[in-house]
Amino acid sequence: MAITDVNAYAHLTDADVEALGAELDALRREVESDLGMRDVRYLRRTILAHRVLEIAGRAALLGSHRRSLWFLGTAALSLSKIIENMELGHNVMHGQWDWMNDPEIHSTSWEWDMVCASPHWKHSHNFIHHKYTNIIGLDDDVGYKLLRVTRDEPWQPKRLLQPLSNIMLAATFEWGIALHDLALGDVINGTKSKEVAYPQIKEFLLKVARQIGKDYVLYPALTGPNFKHTLTANLTANLVRNVWAYLVIFCGHFPDGAEKFTLESLDHETPGQWYLRQMLGTANFDSGPALAFLSGNLSYQIEHHLYPDLPSNRLPEIAVRVRELCVKYDLPYTTGPMSVQYLQTLRTINKLALPDRFLKATADDAPETASERRFADLAQRSRGLKTAIADLAAQRRAARKARRASR
């Protein structure tokens, strides 16, 4: 099932893991000491690009009865919302720009353009997800309480609808994120007190009213007779932003090689083991500058999880150093084309909709679920995880060849 002994799974000694942690700490200090005006210029230009695109989109939609202007306005507005959501909202609220001491661009004051209230997201994402990344039973981002993405969660008949639930989640991703921290199921069954829940629900409803009023009443009304066309444009832009955010997040957390962990793995977890868990539990996808920008630099999900509060524009250069550390400590660096990462994720979601008896791989050695027990039959300890995976594959190939030869 999930990984219990992180060091054993990685085939590293305690000293190796602590040395890895020390090198990652040193890399953090190096980047922090170098932050300055080039980072500020990057952020200011990003904010300017977002605002220019939004203004251009809103202006084009004044003539949204014309198909060309509808497409132009919708495209500009979609890009604006993607930039605001991924490169600004997500990263600003992580505290990546708090070092600037600008009260308008600060994790405590930023409110993003989606139905999720920022305090709720910061609790479920910054505190829970990034602290307890992929810990089964603690990190609700493992499947978002809706999808079964590991065999550590027992199969239930409702999982047969998982392929459809996945499509619905993609289209309404901002609503899934908004409801995530409310934990309404816990309110209903009494495990979350009304004293805690009601203020959160009120804050959520106020944010929803604000977003619906802005996108589906105010802005369409400002275009006069084009109300209906502008309304559909805003709906489309939000749909595009939702699907894009879903793709980026899922490609960073559920492809093959993004491992899950048991509660026991937290026992006496050291800083080095926390770093190692982030490296093993996340995945990147290949990107050039444009794709990285539009993903909020979350194409570097591994680096983001190692340093969630470092500015996103620094992640590409950090990635070079992290790759070098993976080579040094013989660790896999999980990445690939975005299409491949998502197809692996989609295969996992659709496969785990079925009962376990229909699955071929073992619960300890499947593409989506692995543990240190996958190496139980390995003839000898490997020098690191990357070599161990290769050694195990070679040993199995040799065994298959021997069986064929004996027939």
Order of alpha helices (4+ residues) and beta strands (2+ residues): alpha-alpha-alpha-alpha-alpha-alpha-alpha-alpha-alpha-alpha-alpha-alpha-alpha-alpha-alpha-alpha-alpha
